[in-house]
Amino acid sequence: MQNTRISTIVNVASGQISRWSSQSWRRKSLILISLLLGFFLASVISTSTGAKSNLDVEVAAVTVFIVEMISRFTYSMKRVTLADGSLAPRKLIYEMLNSLKIGVTYGLFLEAFKLGS
């Protein structure tokens, strides 16, 4: 790939974000924010489709498809084994996607229990 200005900016920015999120509490806070964003997204999905009541099946199919693709993407990656035999942590973006998926799933289950269905 050519070394253009935009690729340089993206590489520098991703390096800075990677160094910034290398601390444990920052990494955990980003994962928690992603979980809460997924929970909020589930509330938005259920509210917006419940108001119209004509796209319920389509939105449910799309949501299940996206959740399954995130699961496939997250868990199909090989994890590196460290010298002491333990597994290296996953990349931050994979952890955040997985946390978003968990938040959406939990939020939709909670909405279903609130509706009593």
C-alpha positions as CSV (number, residue, x, y, z in Angstrom):
1,M,0.0,0.0,0.0
2,Q,1.2,3.5,-0.8
3,N,2.3,5.8,2.0
4,T,-0.2,8.6,1.5
5,R,-1.1,11.3,3.9
6,I,-4.3,9.7,5.0
7,S,-2.6,6.3,5.6
8,T,0.0,8.1,7.7
9,I,-2.6,9.9,9.7
10,V,-4.5,6.7,10.3
11,N,-1.4,4.8,11.3
12,V,-0.2,7.5,13.7
13,A,-3.7,7.8,15.2
14,S,-4.1,4.1,15.7
15,G,-0.7,3.9,17.3
16,Q,-1.6,6.7,19.7
17,I,-4.9,5.1,20.6
18,S,-3.1,1.8,21.1
19,R,-0.5,3.3,23.4
20,W,-3.3,5.3,25.2
21,S,-5.4,2.2,25.8
22,S,-2.5,0.0,26.9
23,Q,-3.2,0.7,30.6
24,S,-5.6,-1.7,32.3
25,W,-8.1,0.8,33.6
26,R,-8.4,2.6,30.3
27,R,-9.0,-0.7,28.5
28,K,-11.6,-1.8,31.0
29,S,-13.4,1.5,30.8
30,L,-13.6,1.4,27.0
31,I,-15.0,-2.1,27.2
32,L,-17.5,-1.0,29.8
33,I,-18.6,2.0,27.7
34,S,-19.0,-0.4,24.8
35,L,-21.2,-2.7,26.9
36,L,-23.4,0.2,28.0
37,L,-23.6,1.5,24.4
38,G,-24.8,-2.0,23.4
39,F,-27.5,-1.9,26.1
40,F,-28.6,1.6,24.9
41,L,-28.6,0.4,21.3
42,A,-30.9,-2.5,22.3
43,S,-33.3,-0.1,23.9
44,V,-33.3,2.1,20.8
45,I,-33.9,-1.0,18.5
46,S,-36.8,-2.2,20.6
47,T,-38.4,1.2,21.0
48,S,-38.1,2.2,17.3
49,T,-39.4,-1.1,15.9
50,G,-42.1,-1.3,18.6
51,A,-43.5,2.1,17.7
52,K,-44.0,1.2,14.0
53,S,-44.8,-2.5,14.5
54,N,-44.3,-3.3,10.9
55,L,-40.6,-4.1,10.8
56,D,-40.3,-6.4,13.8
57,V,-39.3,-9.5,11.9
58,E,-36.9,-7.8,9.6
59,V,-35.1,-6.0,12.4
60,A,-34.9,-9.1,14.5
61,A,-33.4,-11.0,11.6
62,V,-30.8,-8.3,10.9
63,T,-30.0,-8.0,14.7
64,V,-29.5,-11.8,15.0
65,F,-27.3,-11.8,11.8
66,I,-25.1,-9.0,13.1
67,V,-24.8,-10.6,16.5
68,E,-23.8,-13.9,15.0
69,M,-21.3,-12.2,12.6
70,I,-19.7,-10.4,15.6
71,S,-19.4,-13.8,17.4
72,R,-17.9,-15.5,14.4
73,F,-15.4,-12.6,13.9
74,T,-14.4,-12.4,17.5
75,Y,-14.0,-16.1,18.3
76,S,-12.5,-17.3,15.0
77,M,-9.3,-15.3,15.6
78,K,-6.4,-17.4,16.9
79,R,-5.0,-16.2,20.2
80,V,-1.3,-16.0,20.8
81,T,0.1,-18.2,23.5
82,L,2.7,-16.4,25.7
83,A,6.0,-18.0,26.9
84,D,4.5,-18.8,30.3
85,G,1.6,-20.8,28.6
86,S,-1.1,-18.3,29.2
87,L,-3.1,-16.7,26.4
88,A,-2.4,-13.2,25.3
89,P,-5.4,-10.8,25.6
90,R,-7.4,-10.1,22.4
91,K,-7.1,-6.9,20.6
92,L,-9.1,-4.0,22.0
93,I,-11.4,-3.7,19.0
94,Y,-12.4,-7.4,19.3
95,E,-13.1,-7.0,23.0
96,M,-15.2,-3.9,22.4
97,L,-17.2,-5.6,19.6
98,N,-17.9,-8.6,21.9
99,S,-18.9,-6.3,24.7
100,L,-21.3,-4.4,22.4
101,K,-22.8,-7.7,21.3
102,I,-23.3,-8.8,25.0
103,G,-24.9,-5.4,25.8
104,V,-27.3,-5.7,22.8
105,T,-28.3,-9.3,23.7
106,Y,-28.8,-8.4,27.4
107,G,-30.8,-5.3,26.6
108,L,-33.1,-7.2,24.2
109,F,-33.7,-9.9,26.8
110,L,-34.5,-7.3,29.4
111,E,-36.9,-5.5,27.0
112,A,-38.6,-8.9,26.4
113,F,-39.0,-9.5,30.1
114,K,-40.4,-6.0,30.6
115,L,-43.0,-6.6,27.9
116,G,-43.9,-10.0,29.5
117,S,-43.5,-12.0,26.3
